[in-house]
Amino acid sequence: MSHRFLATCPKGFEPLLVTELESFGADDVKQVAVGVEFSGELEHAYRACLWSRVGNRVLLPLLSGNAETAEELYDAIQSIDWLEHMEPTNSLAISFTGSSRAINNTHFGALKVKDAIVDQFRLSTGVRPVIEKDTPDIRIHTHLYRGRLSVSLDLSGSSLHRRGYRKFAGTAPLKENLAAALLLRAGWPKMKAEFKQVFDPLCGSGTLLIEAAMMAADIAPGLDREHWGFVQWKKHDQPLWDSLLQEGEKRRTQGLKDNDVKFIGADIDARVLENATENSKYVGLDQLIEYRTGKVEQMLPPNDFPGLLITNPPYGERLGDSSTLMFMYRSIGDQLKSDFGGWKASVFTGNPELCQVIGLKPDKMYKLNNGPLESQLFNYHIYAERTAIEVPSAEQQPLSEAGQMFANRLKKNLKSLAKWRKKQQINAYRLYDADIPEYAVAIDVYGDWVHVQEYVAPKSIDKVKVFERLKDVMAAIPQVLNINPKRVVLKQRKRQSGTQQYEKHGHLGKFFEVQEHGCRFRINLKDYLDTGLFLDHRPIRLEIQQQAKDKDFLNLFSYTSSASAHAGIGGAKSTTSVDMSATYLSWAAKNMAMNGFNDSNHHFIQADCLQWLKKQRRPAYDLIFMDPPTFSNSKRMQDVMDVQRDHVRMISACMRLLRADGLMIFSNNYRKFKLDYELLSAFEIEEITERTIDPDFKRNTRIHKCYEIRHKS
């Protein structure tokens, strides 16, 4: 008996799904808005479930009609004889999408569908199905759009992309059907007669390689799945399904025997490769796929014959910053041109601008969504005559004329700061801050490490030109400062929201120490946007140190409590550091301990500073430092904080805690900040910004505003 089916798939996969269904023998295959419709026997639907590499679900439509109101929806569902499809003892799940003028809540729509089915069974059998969301016996899909209702039985059960082999997933993994779609768009497995190896230099949990090997070995992607949506369906043909499974097993056995392709994956993280190995074992491909540790920047062809290199590098959304990643993409291009002559290469990214720096012209580009993210696949043919070019290392790279000009500026700045640094015994300082407009970076030196922050360029500026200038920066710094290029850390500085500037960006845990005016501080350049020490506040911290002897010191928005350490070195009787972040308070405690302050006189309080201030009543401090962020809408705060709007009440609350002859130092980094002297006229206020700017920040005197505030006599 012939049926009309609907196979769903992600946006952009439809042409691939059409080709698949036609290869299964389906008739009247037609691409529609939500997937592909096709006609065929039950066998064709079963084959689609078992063999589709790019589909999501295979649906059997049960009803197409009109419904606008809840009553009409209920009646339409009741018109289906559900006893034809399921037993009253079966478990059931309902999904509902779409809406009408009267039904605008999907949960309500699903509830009405469930009521109609359950009521029918209760009236006819006295027994009602059990609702089971995760692995139901029967799954029903209902869609309502502009009064048109469609009801379908889901033959798949869970989405077809869940093959069952991925027991371990790395960070930001590709869905299995997306990996399959990328391979098909790259030309695999049609090219396997000519290209006898597949290589992923950033393989993660191995999804691309496993899918490629399954294609080459003729392994049905659904062969090892444990649950199907049709098994408890009353019209299920078990003998037919068993025969298709037997056929699939025979094809797998023969395919593994006949395979002559090598599959190689590499990753810098050995733990990730262990997970990839386990995933390969589960699907029986551990003998076909080889995993090895290695950096993508040092990748070489695994074997001396041509193959397909296919990879999904990070692209800045979750795993890294786009400026830093441009160096990875350029390295991929350099390695392809120098060592992969005769190969095919495919690079999939959610940030197509990154592929501009690869330096190769793609033969084809395909748009494919990675979840909600619009992404692109770039296919390249690496011609053999490209071989034997030498790519210099960062230490050897000659500087361009403009790059030499930048290097000369660094040398000039280094010389002008030399006497001051030596006299003050400072080894953490700002060397450069967008002195030359074309080189829009800030460069901070921390001992023998360098922290480079790239300012976001306007969208109108060509990204490749921006990258070329950044290459000059990263090449010049090691040469001028005579340091290891691996100790130059690049980040992109952009506007942050909430507490993003304080959130962890990595997990390397690499700390080192710097010294400042007798204090020692832990610095981390890689795991966070900020480093643990605000260099522009150095003179403020020194003043706190000079003012702190025998005083009770309060540090609000204390971050890593560097100011508290200075107060301790200056002889403070006690210090209290208040911050919202447990991570930074832990860092603060270690800073204080490094400086010899780990006793009960030094307190760390995790709290929203504004709320904590409200609860304090008595004057308890002789010296207060408050350095709030410009803006914060962190979920951990009860209110949104805006320093321009809120500084009067914040300062007033602090002054309530300041003893009669005490001193408050108020600082912030909002460049347009204007202190409201009129509303704060009850206090003596002196702006001291000019004297809190050290020589390394003289090029940017608007880096912060700073005030001393006292009670009037």
C-alpha positions in Angstrom: 0.0 0.0 0.0 1.4 3.4 -1.0 1.5 6.3 1.4 2.5 9.9 1.3 5.3 10.7 3.8 7.1 13.8 5.0 10.8 13.7 5.8 12.0 16.8 7.8 15.6 18.2 7.8 17.5 21.3 8.8 17.2 24.3 6.5 19.5 24.0 3.5 19.6 20.2 3.7 16.6 19.7 1.4 18.4 19.1 -1.9 20.6 16.4 -0.2 17.5 14.8 1.3 15.8 14.7 -2.1 18.7 12.8 -3.6 18.7 10.4 -0.7 15.0 9.6 -0.9 15.2 9.1 -4.7 18.1 6.6 -4.1 15.8 4.7 -1.7 13.3 4.3 -4.6 10.7 6.8 -3.3 8.3 8.3 -5.9 7.0 11.9 -6.5 9.8 13.4 -4.3 9.0 17.1 -3.7 10.8 19.7 -1.7 8.6 21.7 0.6 9.0 24.4 3.3 9.6 22.0 6.2 11.4 19.2 4.4 10.7 16.8 1.6 7.5 15.0 0.7 7.6 11.6 -1.0 5.4 8.7 -1.9 6.1 5.0 -1.4 5.5 1.8 0.4 6.2 1.3 4.1 9.6 -0.1 3.0 10.6 3.3 1.6 9.8 5.0 4.9 11.7 2.4 6.9 14.7 2.8 4.5 14.6 6.5 5.1 14.6 6.0 8.9 17.5 3.5 8.6 19.6 5.1 5.9 19.0 8.8 5.8 22.2 10.6 6.8 20.8 14.2 6.7 17.1 13.9 7.7 15.6 14.6 11.1 12.3 12.7 11.1 10.1 10.6 8.9 6.4 11.4 9.4 3.3 9.6 8.3 0.5 12.2 7.8 -2.8 11.0 9.4 -4.9 14.1 8.8 -4.9 17.4 6.9 -7.9 19.7 7.6 -9.1 23.0 9.0 -9.1 24.1 12.6 -9.2 27.5 14.1 -10.6 27.2 17.6 -9.8 24.8 20.4 -13.1 23.0 19.8 -12.4 22.5 16.1 -8.9 21.2 17.0 -10.4 18.8 19.5 -13.0 17.5 17.0 -10.4 17.1 14.2 -8.2 15.0 16.4 -11.2 12.9 17.5 -12.1 12.2 13.9 -9.0 10.0 13.6 -9.5 6.4 14.7 -6.6 6.1 17.1 -7.3 2.4 17.8 -6.0 1.8 14.3 -2.6 3.1 15.3 -2.0 2.3 18.9 -3.1 0.3 21.9 -4.6 2.1 24.9 -1.8 0.8 27.0 0.9 2.5 24.9 2.8 5.5 26.1 2.3 8.7 24.1 4.0 12.1 23.5 2.5 15.1 21.7 4.4 17.9 20.0 2.5 20.9 18.8 3.8 23.7 16.6 2.2 26.8 15.1 -0.8 28.8 16.1 -4.2 30.2 15.0 -6.1 33.3 16.0 -7.7 31.4 18.8 -4.8 29.2 19.8 -1.6 31.1 20.4 0.0 28.8 23.0 1.7 25.6 21.9 1.4 24.0 25.4 -2.4 24.7 25.3 -2.6 23.2 21.7 -0.7 20.1 22.8 -3.0 19.7 25.8 -6.1 19.8 23.6 -4.6 17.2 21.2 -3.8 15.0 24.2 -7.3 15.4 25.7 -8.9 14.4 22.4 -6.8 11.2 22.1 -7.1 10.2 25.7 -10.9 10.9 25.8 -11.4 8.7 22.7 -9.6 5.8 24.4 -11.3 6.3 27.7 -14.8 6.2 26.1 -14.1 3.3 23.8 -11.9 1.1 26.0 -12.1 2.5 29.5 -8.3 2.7 29.5 -6.2 5.8 28.7 -2.6 6.0 27.3 0.2 7.2 29.6 2.0 10.4 28.7 5.8 9.9 28.3 7.9 12.7 27.0 11.3 11.1 26.6 10.9 7.7 24.9 7.2 7.2 24.2 5.8 4.2 22.3 4.0 6.6 19.9 4.9 10.2 19.1 2.4 12.5 17.4 3.3 15.7 15.6 0.6 18.4 15.2 1.1 21.6 13.2 -1.4 24.5 12.9 -0.9 27.4 10.5 -3.5 29.9 9.3 -6.3 27.5 10.1 -4.7 24.5 8.4 -4.1 21.5 10.6 -1.8 18.6 9.9 -1.4 15.6 12.2 1.3 13.0 11.7 2.7 9.9 13.3 6.5 10.1 13.9 8.0 6.9 12.6 11.5 8.0 13.7 10.9 8.4 17.5 13.8 10.6 18.4 15.6 12.7 15.8 17.5 10.7 13.2 20.7 12.7 13.9 21.0 10.7 17.1 22.8 7.7 15.7 23.6 6.3 19.2 27.4 6.2 18.8 28.3 9.6 20.3 28.6 8.7 24.0 31.1 11.5 24.5 30.8 15.0 22.9 33.5 17.7 23.0 32.9 21.4 23.2 30.6 22.8 20.5 30.0 19.4 18.7 28.5 19.2 15.2 25.2 17.3 15.0 25.7 14.0 13.1 23.4 14.9 10.2 25.1 18.3 9.8 28.5 16.5 9.6 27.0 14.1 7.0 25.7 17.1 5.0 29.1 18.8 5.1 30.8 15.6 3.8 28.2 15.3 1.0 28.7 18.9 0.0 32.5 18.4 0.1 32.0 15.6 -2.5 32.4 12.6 -0.2 32.1 9.6 -0.7 32.0 10.0 -4.5 35.6 11.1 -4.5 36.8 8.1 -2.5 38.0 6.2 -5.6 40.6 8.9 -6.1 41.2 10.3 -2.6 42.1 7.6 -0.2 42.3 9.4 3.1 40.1 11.8 5.1 41.9 14.0 7.6 40.4 16.3 10.2 43.1 18.3 12.0 40.6 19.7 14.6 38.6 16.5 15.1 37.2 17.0 18.6 34.9 14.1 19.4 35.4 12.6 15.9 31.9 13.2 14.3 33.1 14.2 10.9 35.5 11.2 10.6 32.9 8.7 12.0 30.3 9.9 9.5 32.9 9.8 6.6 33.9 6.3 7.6 30.3 5.1 7.8 29.7 6.5 4.3 32.8 4.8 2.9 32.0 1.5 4.6 28.3 1.6 3.6 27.1 1.5 7.2 23.5 2.6 7.7 23.5 5.5 10.2 20.5 4.1 12.0 21.8 0.5 12.3 22.7 0.8 16.0 19.8 2.9 17.2 17.9 1.3 20.1 14.5 3.0 19.8 12.2 3.7 16.9 8.9 5.4 16.7 7.2 2.7 14.7 7.9 -0.4 16.8 4.7 -0.1 18.9 2.7 1.2 16.0 -0.1 -1.3 15.2 0.6 -1.2 11.5 4.3 -1.9 11.9 5.7 -4.7 9.7 8.3 -6.4 11.9 9.3 -9.0 9.3 10.0 -6.2 6.8 12.0 -4.2 9.3 14.0 -7.3 10.3 14.9 -7.9 6.6 16.1 -4.4 6.2 18.2 -4.7 9.4 19.7 -8.0 8.0 20.5 -6.3 4.8 22.1 -3.4 6.6 24.3 -5.8 8.7 25.4 -7.6 5.5 26.3 -4.3 3.8 28.2 -3.2 6.9 30.2 -6.4 7.0 31.1 -6.2 3.3 31.7 -2.5 3.4 34.2 -2.8 6.3 35.9 -5.6 4.4 36.2 -3.6 1.1 37.2 -0.3 2.6 40.6 1.0 1.5 40.4 4.5 2.8 42.3 5.8 5.8 40.7 8.2 8.3 42.9 10.3 10.6 41.9 12.8 13.2 44.1 15.2 15.2 43.5 17.4 18.2 45.6 19.3 20.7 43.6 17.8 23.6 44.5 14.2 24.3 41.4 13.9 26.6 39.1 14.8 23.7 40.8 12.1 21.5 40.1 9.5 24.2 36.4 10.4 23.8 36.6 10.3 20.0 38.2 6.8 20.2 35.4 5.5 22.4 32.8 6.9 20.0 34.5 5.1 17.1 34.6 1.9 19.0 30.9 2.0 19.7 30.1 2.0 16.0 32.8 -0.6 15.2 35.2 1.9 13.4 38.1 1.9 15.8 40.2 -0.1 13.3 39.5 2.4 10.5 40.0 5.7 12.3 43.4 6.7 13.8 43.6 9.6 16.3 46.8 11.5 17.1 47.6 14.6 19.1 48.9 17.6 17.2 48.5 21.3 16.6 46.6 22.5 13.6 49.4 25.1 13.0 51.8 22.1 12.5 49.6 19.8 10.5 51.1 17.7 7.7 49.5 15.1 5.4 49.2 11.9 7.3 50.1 9.8 4.3 51.9 10.6 1.0 48.8 10.4 -1.3 46.0 12.9 -1.8 42.9 13.0 0.3 40.1 15.2 1.7 40.9 17.5 4.6 37.6 18.6 6.2 37.3 20.5 9.4 35.2 22.7 11.6 37.5 25.1 13.3 36.3 27.3 16.2 34.9 30.6 14.9 34.5 32.9 17.9 31.0 32.1 19.1 31.9 29.8 21.9 35.4 28.6 21.8 37.6 31.6 21.0 38.0 35.2 20.0 37.8 35.9 16.3 41.0 38.0 16.2 43.1 35.2 17.7 41.4 32.7 15.5 42.4 34.5 12.4 45.9 33.4 13.0 44.6 29.8 13.1 42.8 30.2 9.8 45.8 31.8 8.2 47.9 29.0 9.5 45.5 26.5 7.9 45.8 28.3 4.6 49.6 28.4 4.8 49.8 24.7 5.6 47.4 23.8 2.8 49.4 25.8 0.3 52.8 24.4 1.4 52.1 20.7 2.1 48.8 19.6 0.8 49.2 19.9 -3.0 46.7 17.7 -4.9 44.3 17.5 -1.9 40.7 18.7 -1.6 39.9 20.8 1.5 36.6 21.9 3.1 36.4 24.3 5.9 33.1 24.9 7.7 32.6 28.0 9.8 30.0 30.2 11.4 32.2 33.2 10.8 32.9 33.4 7.0 35.1 36.4 7.4 37.7 34.2 9.1 38.1 32.2 5.8 39.1 35.4 4.0 42.5 35.1 5.6 43.1 31.5 4.4 44.4 33.0 1.2 42.8 30.5 -1.2 40.0 31.0 -3.6 37.2 28.5 -2.9 35.8 26.4 -5.7 32.4 26.3 -4.1 30.6 27.7 -1.1 27.5 26.3 0.6 25.2 27.9 3.2 24.2 25.5 5.9 22.8 26.3 9.3 24.5 25.1 12.4 21.5 25.1 14.7 20.3 28.8 14.7 23.6 30.0 13.3 24.0 30.8 9.6 27.2 29.1 8.5 29.2 28.4 5.4 31.2 25.5 3.9 34.2 26.5 1.8 35.5 23.9 -0.7 39.0 24.3 -2.0 41.1 22.3 -4.5 44.8 22.5 -3.6 46.8 22.3 -6.8 50.0 20.3 -6.7 52.1 23.2 -8.1 51.5 25.1 -4.8 53.9 22.8 -2.9 57.3 23.6 -1.5 56.7 27.2 -0.3 58.2 28.0 3.0 56.1 29.6 5.8 58.4 31.5 8.2 57.7 31.2 11.9 56.7 34.2 14.0 60.3 34.6 15.1 61.5 34.8 11.5 58.8 36.8 9.9 60.2 39.9 8.2 58.2 43.1 9.0 56.5 45.0 6.3 57.4 48.7 5.9 54.3 49.7 8.0 55.2 46.9 10.5 58.7 48.3 10.9 57.1 51.7 11.6 55.0 50.1 14.3 58.1 48.4 15.7 60.0 51.7 15.8 57.1 53.2 17.8 57.4 50.4 20.4 61.1 51.0 20.7 60.6 54.7 21.2 57.9 54.1 23.9 60.2 51.5 25.6 63.0 54.0 25.7 60.9 56.8 27.0 59.6 54.7 29.9 62.9 53.1 30.8 64.1 55.5 33.5 60.7 55.8 35.2 60.2 52.0 35.2 63.7 51.5 36.7 63.2 54.2 39.4 59.8 52.9 40.4 60.8 49.2 40.1 57.7 48.5 37.9 57.6 45.4 35.7 53.9 45.7 34.7 53.0 48.7 32.5 51.3 49.8 29.3 53.7 50.1 26.4 51.4 51.2 23.6 47.8 52.4 23.2 46.7 52.9 19.6 49.4 55.5 19.2 49.3 54.9 15.4 45.6 54.8 14.4 46.1 52.0 11.9 47.4 49.8 14.7 44.5 50.0 17.0 45.7 47.8 19.9 46.7 48.3 23.6 49.8 46.5 24.6 50.5 45.8 28.3 53.8 44.2 29.5 53.7 41.9 32.6 57.3 40.9 33.3 58.2 38.6 30.4 54.6 38.2 29.2 52.7 40.6 26.9 48.9 41.2 26.8 47.6 42.6 23.5 44.1 43.9 23.3 42.7 44.6 19.8 40.1 47.4 19.6 37.2 46.3 17.4 37.6 47.9 13.9 34.6 49.6 12.2 32.6 47.2 10.0 33.5 49.3 7.0 37.2 48.4 7.3 38.3 45.3 5.3 38.9 42.4 7.8 41.8 41.1 5.8 43.6 44.4 6.1 42.9 44.5 9.8 44.3 41.0 10.2 47.5 41.9 8.2 48.1 44.8 10.6 47.5 42.5 13.5 50.1 40.1 12.1 52.6 43.0 12.1 51.8 43.7 15.7 52.2 40.0 16.7 55.5 39.7 14.8 57.0 43.0 16.0 56.4 42.5 19.7 58.7 39.5 20.2 61.4 41.1 18.2 61.3 44.5 20.0 61.0 43.0 23.5 63.1 40.0 22.8 60.6 37.5 24.3 59.1 34.2 23.3 56.2 34.7 20.8 54.2 32.1 22.9 54.2 34.6 25.7 52.3 37.2 23.7 48.5 36.8 24.4 46.0 38.4 22.0 42.4 39.3 22.9 39.8 41.5 21.3 38.5 44.4 23.4 34.9 45.2 22.9 31.9 46.5 24.8 30.8 43.9 27.4 27.4 43.5 29.0 26.6 42.3 32.5 29.6 40.6 34.0 31.1 39.3 30.8 34.4 41.1 31.5 34.7 39.0 34.6 33.6 35.7 33.2 36.0 32.9 32.5 37.0 32.6 28.9 39.2 29.5 29.2 40.4 26.9 31.7 44.2 27.0 31.4 44.8 28.2 34.9 48.2 29.7 34.1 49.1 32.3 36.7 52.4 34.1 37.2 53.6 36.9 39.5 54.3 40.6 39.0 55.4 43.2 41.6 54.4 46.8 42.1 55.5 49.1 44.8 56.4 46.3 47.2 53.2 44.2 46.5 53.0 40.9 44.7 50.1 39.9 42.4 48.9 36.8 40.6 48.3 37.5 36.9 46.3 35.4 34.4 46.4 36.6 30.8 44.5 33.7 29.1 41.5 32.7 31.1 39.7 36.0 31.5 39.2 39.2 29.5 41.0 41.2 32.3 44.2 40.1 33.8 43.7 40.5 37.5 45.4 43.9 37.8 44.2 47.2 36.4 47.4 49.0 35.4 46.0 52.5 35.2 45.1 52.4 38.9 48.7 52.0 39.9 49.0 55.6 41.3 45.7 55.2 43.2 46.9 52.0 44.8 50.1 53.7 45.8 48.2 56.6 47.4 46.1 54.0 49.3 49.3 52.4 50.5 50.6 55.7 51.7 47.3 56.6 53.5 46.5 53.3 55.1 48.7 53.1 58.2 46.7 52.0 61.3 43.4 52.5 59.4 40.4 50.3 58.7 40.2 50.0 54.9 37.1 49.2 52.8 37.5 48.1 49.1 34.2 48.0 47.2 33.9 46.3 43.8 37.2 44.9 44.9 37.9 42.6 41.9 41.2 40.7 42.9 41.7 43.1 45.9 45.0 44.6 44.7 44.1 47.8 46.5 43.6 45.9 49.7 47.0 44.3 49.3 48.5 47.8 49.0 46.6 48.9 52.1 48.0 45.9 54.0 51.6 46.8 52.9 50.9 50.3 54.0 50.1 49.1 57.5 46.3 49.0 57.5 44.7 47.8 60.8 42.1 45.8 58.8 40.9 45.4 55.2 37.4 44.5 54.0 37.0 43.5 50.3 33.5 43.3 48.8 32.7 41.8 45.4 30.0 39.8 43.7 32.3 37.2 42.2 33.4 34.2 44.3 36.1 33.5 41.7 37.7 36.9 42.1 37.4 36.9 45.9 39.2 33.6 45.9 41.9 35.2 43.7 41.9 38.2 46.1 42.5 35.9 49.1 45.5 34.4 47.3 46.8 37.9 46.5 46.5 38.9 50.1 48.2 35.7 51.3 51.1 36.2 48.9 51.7 39.5 50.6 51.5 38.0 54.1 47.9 39.0 55.0 45.8 35.8 55.7 44.7 36.5 59.3 41.3 37.5 60.7 41.9 41.2 60.2 41.4 40.8 56.4 37.8 40.1 55.3 36.3 39.0 52.0 32.6 39.4 51.5 30.7 38.1 48.5 27.8 40.5 47.9 26.2 42.9 45.5 28.0 46.1 46.7 24.9 48.3 46.3 22.8 46.0 48.4 25.6 45.5 51.0 25.9 49.2 51.4 22.2 49.6 52.1 22.5 47.2 55.1 25.5 49.0 56.7 24.7 51.7 59.2 27.6 52.8 61.4 30.8 54.5 60.4 33.4 51.8 60.6 36.1 52.8 58.1 38.9 55.4 57.9 39.7 54.8 54.2 37.3 53.7 51.5 38.1 52.9 47.8 35.2 52.4 45.4 35.8 51.7 41.7 32.5 50.5 40.2 32.1 49.3 36.6 30.5 51.8 34.2 27.4 49.7 33.8 26.2 46.3 35.0 23.1 44.3 34.5 24.4 41.1 36.0 21.7 38.6 36.9 23.3 38.4 40.4 22.5 42.1 41.0 19.1 43.1 42.2 19.2 46.3 40.1 20.8 47.6 36.9 23.8 49.8 37.8 24.8 52.8 35.8 27.7 54.8 37.3 26.7 58.1 35.9 23.1 57.8 37.1 23.8 56.1 40.4 27.1 57.6 41.6 25.4 60.1 44.0 23.6 57.5 46.0 26.6 55.2 45.9 29.0 57.9 47.2 26.5 59.0 49.8 26.1 55.4 51.1 29.9 55.1 51.4 30.2 58.4 53.2 27.7 57.1 55.8 30.3 54.4 56.6 33.3 56.8 56.6 34.5 58.1 60.0 34.6 61.8 60.6 38.3 62.4 59.6 38.3 59.6 57.0 39.0 59.7 53.2 37.1 58.1 50.4 38.7 57.6 46.9 36.2 57.3 44.1 37.3 56.1 40.7 35.6 54.9 37.5 36.5 54.4 33.9 33.5 56.0 32.2 35.2 58.5 29.8 32.2 60.9 29.7 31.7 60.8 33.5 30.6 64.1 35.2 30.4 64.1 39.0 27.4 65.9 40.4 29.0 68.4 42.7 25.7 70.1 43.5 24.0 66.9 44.9 27.1 66.0 46.7 27.7 69.5 48.2 27.6 68.1 51.7 31.1 66.7 51.2 34.5 68.2 50.3 35.5 66.9 46.9 38.7 67.2 45.0 39.3 65.7 41.6 42.8 64.1 41.5 42.6 62.5 38.1 45.7 64.3 36.8 48.0 63.0 39.5 46.7 59.5 39.2 47.9 59.1 35.6 51.4 57.5 35.4 53.7 58.1 32.5 52.6 54.9 30.7 49.1 56.3 30.4 49.9 59.9 29.5 48.8 59.1 25.9 45.3 58.4 27.2 44.5 60.7 30.1 40.8 59.8 29.9 41.4 56.3 31.0 39.7 57.0 34.3 38.4 59.7 36.6 39.4 59.9 40.2 38.2 62.0 43.3 39.1 62.4 46.9 36.0 62.9 49.1 35.9 63.9 52.8 33.4 65.0 55.3 33.3 68.8 55.8 34.8 70.1 59.0 
